[in-house]
């Protein structure tokens, strides 16, 4: 995949490994790689159908379950926006190949999307790419433009906290952001992870309210 060899030879190779490896964990990983390959080849209808079938048979306890679910929800987010989904496929491949400047350039093509959640997704991944380039000011500028309360808004807030925590070494500001997150997003899937992170920073017991 990293060599950009997205073709049916790669698909056949993954399928041959699926016949060789029989453990559930191995087969789940290979199924995920197969979906990724088809996604990068922009065969989105096939990926959506395949992911639905995978999720029916995959245990929710499997460590890859959320990866399958994220893939399906991403495709659903871009419903009837095939051109924008093609851009995202190119972006994800560029990120996987660590071509961060190219990913940022492609993400700017989503700036005119009429879907606010797609805009926030674009901002989040731009910020991520800027962080990988150590351009933290640009990342902060991007994060300041996220609006609403969707999942990418939450991820953007956490990126902001992490920049202050790990890059700027401003522990006090990071803690404030984490605390605000717990107050306003008490039903977030990241809630418990942030509580545990705060426990490490300021010595909370994770059972404290």
KOLLUM-223388 format. One line per 8 residues: number of its first residue (from 1); their letters; for each residue x negated, y, z negated of C-alpha. Coordinates in nm, 3 decimals, padded with zeros to 5 digits. Each point is the difference from the previous one (the first is absolute). Layout:
REM KOLLUM-223388
NUM> A> X,Y,Z; ... .
***
This chain:
REM KOLLUM-223388
1> XXXXXXXX> 00.000,00.000,00.000; -00.276,00.243,-00.089; -00.150,-00.051,00.346; 00.333,00.113,00.152; 00.046,-00.341,00.165; 00.378,00.014,-00.029; 00.121,-00.263,00.243; 00.166,-00.339,00.015 .
9> XXXXXXXX> -00.336,-00.176,-00.040; -00.014,00.145,-00.351; 00.358,-00.114,-00.058; -00.089,-00.353,00.114; -00.303,-00.001,-00.229; 00.207,00.098,-00.304; 00.262,-00.261,00.087; -00.269,-00.268,00.029 .
17> XXXXXXXX> -00.120,00.088,-00.350; 00.360,-00.031,-00.120; -00.003,-00.362,00.112; -00.332,-00.063,-00.173; 00.073,00.157,-00.339; 00.292,-00.137,-00.201; -00.010,00.172,-00.340; 00.285,00.245,-00.056 .
25> XXXXXXXX> -00.237,00.288,-00.077; -00.204,-00.065,00.314; 00.305,-00.028,00.222; 00.147,00.320,-00.146; -00.323,00.188,00.072; -00.010,-00.132,00.356; 00.366,00.093,00.052; -00.080,00.352,-00.119 .
33> XXXXXXXX> -00.296,00.023,00.240; 00.221,-00.124,00.283; 00.254,00.274,-00.069; -00.278,00.259,-00.018; -00.135,-00.110,00.338; 00.344,00.023,00.162; 00.053,00.338,-00.168; -00.324,00.137,00.143 .
41> XXXXXXXX> 00.109,-00.142,00.339; 00.320,00.205,-00.053; 00.240,-00.292,00.023; 00.212,00.150,-00.274; 00.326,-00.189,00.055; -00.183,-00.329,-00.033; -00.179,00.116,-00.316; 00.327,00.115,-00.162 .
49> XXXXXXXX> 00.171,-00.332,00.071; -00.303,-00.200,-00.111; -00.042,00.196,-00.323; 00.365,-00.060,-00.089; -00.049,-00.374,00.045; -00.326,00.007,-00.198; 00.169,00.178,-00.291; 00.276,-00.260,-00.013 .
57> XXXXXXXX> -00.250,-00.279,-00.061; -00.266,00.186,-00.199; 00.018,00.001,-00.378; 00.032,00.344,-00.158; -00.280,-00.109,-00.232; -00.240,-00.031,00.293; -00.264,00.275,-00.018; 00.060,00.080,00.368 .
65> XXXXXXXX> 00.378,00.036,-00.032; -00.013,00.380,-00.029; -00.224,00.021,00.307; 00.263,-00.180,00.207; 00.274,00.219,-00.149; -00.197,00.321,00.064; -00.047,-00.102,00.362; 00.371,-00.055,00.051 .
73> XXXXXXXX> 00.108,00.320,-00.177; -00.251,00.201,00.205; 00.145,-00.129,00.326; 00.352,00.070,-00.128; -00.104,00.356,-00.089; -00.090,00.060,00.364; 00.332,-00.134,00.129; 00.066,00.135,00.353 .
81> XXXXXXXX> -00.327,00.196,-00.014; -00.207,-00.239,00.208; -00.248,00.264,00.120; -00.077,00.106,-00.356; -00.038,-00.361,-00.110; -00.254,-00.052,00.279; -00.197,00.294,-00.138; 00.010,-00.154,-00.347 .
89> XXXXXXXX> -00.130,-00.332,00.135; -00.296,00.186,00.150; -00.052,00.185,-00.329; -00.004,-00.318,-00.209; -00.247,-00.163,00.238; -00.226,00.308,-00.017; 00.016,-00.006,-00.381; -00.084,-00.371,-00.004 .
97> XXXXXXXX> -00.300,00.073,00.223; -00.096,00.295,-00.226; 00.041,00.244,00.288; 00.144,00.263,-00.231; -00.035,00.304,00.227; 00.183,-00.184,00.277; 00.273,-00.100,-00.247; 00.048,00.364,-00.106 .
105> XXXXXXXX> 00.022,00.114,00.363; 00.266,-00.261,00.072; 00.196,00.088,-00.314; 00.032,00.360,00.114; 00.220,-00.137,00.280; 00.259,-00.080,-00.266; 00.015,00.360,-00.127; 00.312,00.070,00.207 .
113> XXXXXXXX> 00.194,-00.303,-00.119; 00.359,00.074,-00.097; -00.017,-00.263,-00.277; -00.124,00.150,-00.328; -00.120,-00.334,-00.130; -00.213,-00.054,00.312; -00.146,00.348,-00.053; -00.089,-00.091,-00.359 .
121> XXXXXXXX> -00.149,-00.329,00.116; -00.216,00.194,00.245; -00.113,00.245,-00.269; -00.083,-00.282,-00.239; -00.214,-00.189,00.251; -00.169,00.321,00.116; -00.091,00.071,-00.361; -00.130,-00.354,-00.041 .
129> XXXXXXXX> -00.215,00.038,00.313; -00.137,00.335,-00.120; -00.092,-00.159,-00.334; -00.189,-00.276,00.183; -00.187,00.279,00.183; -00.072,00.167,-00.338; 00.192,00.308,00.121; 00.192,00.046,-00.321 .
137> XXXXXXXX> 00.111,00.359,00.066; 00.178,-00.108,00.319; 00.156,-00.291,-00.188; 00.130,00.236,-00.269; 00.137,00.238,00.264; 00.189,-00.284,00.164; 00.137,-00.132,-00.328; 00.135,00.344,-00.087 .
145> XXXXXXXX> 00.237,-00.020,00.299; 00.183,-00.321,-00.097; 00.367,00.062,-00.075; 00.291,-00.205,-00.137; -00.012,-00.300,-00.229; -00.065,-00.299,00.222; -00.266,-00.267,-00.052; -00.263,00.201,00.188 .
153> XXXXXXXX> 00.062,00.299,-00.225; -00.076,-00.229,-00.294; -00.312,-00.137,00.167; -00.109,00.356,00.077; 00.033,00.101,-00.365; -00.212,-00.298,-00.102; -00.266,00.091,00.259; -00.003,00.352,-00.143 .
161> XXXXXXXX> -00.050,-00.137,-00.351; -00.279,-00.230,00.118; -00.187,00.285,00.171; 00.008,00.196,-00.325; -00.085,-00.310,-00.204; -00.277,-00.163,00.202; -00.133,00.279,00.225; 00.040,00.325,-00.192 .
169> XXXXXXXX> -00.041,-00.173,-00.337; 00.285,00.216,-00.131; 00.145,-00.255,-00.238; 00.240,00.249,-00.160; 00.162,00.093,00.331; 00.017,-00.364,00.107; 00.175,-00.093,-00.326; 00.250,00.284,00.048 .
177> XXXXXXXX> 00.083,-00.128,00.349; 00.035,-00.359,-00.124; 00.227,00.115,-00.285; 00.217,00.202,00.240; 00.023,-00.306,00.221; 00.126,-00.213,-00.290; 00.256,00.266,-00.088; 00.144,00.050,00.348 .
185> XXXXXXXX> -00.043,-00.347,00.149; 00.098,-00.229,-00.285; 00.151,-00.249,00.246; -00.307,-00.010,00.226; -00.165,-00.331,00.086; -00.326,00.168,-00.107; 00.130,00.104,-00.343; -00.157,-00.282,-00.200 .
193> XXXXXXXX> -00.331,00.023,00.185; -00.022,00.368,-00.091; 00.083,-00.072,-00.364; -00.284,-00.251,-00.009; -00.235,00.250,00.166; 00.092,00.262,-00.259; -00.061,-00.257,-00.273; -00.355,-00.038,00.128 .
201> XXXXXXXX> -00.051,00.377,00.016; 00.152,00.123,-00.325; 00.034,-00.312,-00.207; 00.374,-00.055,00.017; 00.139,-00.336,-00.092; 00.188,-00.124,00.306; 00.299,-00.073,-00.225; 00.024,00.368,-00.103 .
209> X> 00.290,00.201,00.140 .
***
